[in-house]
Every structure is written in C-alpha cells, then in structure tokens.
C-alpha cells in the first residue's frame, strides 16, 4: 500500500466512527474510538468520542508502518 492510497481511504472514511489503536514507544498502546475530522497533505486529525480528549494528529506513515491501526466499528 502507498501513502497516496492511504490518503484516499482516510478521506473516504472522514466523519465515520472508527476504532483506532496506536502503538507508541516502550510497548505502550492506546485504543479509542473517534472520527477523522480533517485531512491535510502530511497529517490527519482525529477527534476521540470521549469529550474530555483533545484532537489527535497522526501522519499517513503511522498507518503505513503499522504504528496506527484503523478499523470500522
């Protein structure tokens, strides 16, 4: 998969509730539900469903390198 294909797929998923799983440093993982609210040339923004959470940004390479998994709910 290429970054261009990832951009296209994420653009089509914009506004839908999705499940995200981010693999961070030192084996830390974070799982949450949210919506892709905006896409930009290098990053995309996700608004978690939990109202107390702030908007998160991820790069398309996070998806390409499997540091971020995105699944439909």
Secondary structure, DSSP 8 states (H G I E B T S, - for coil): --HHHHHHHHHHTTTSEEEEEEE-GGG-EEEEEEEEEEE-SSEEEEEESSTTS--EEEEHHHHHTTSEEEEE-
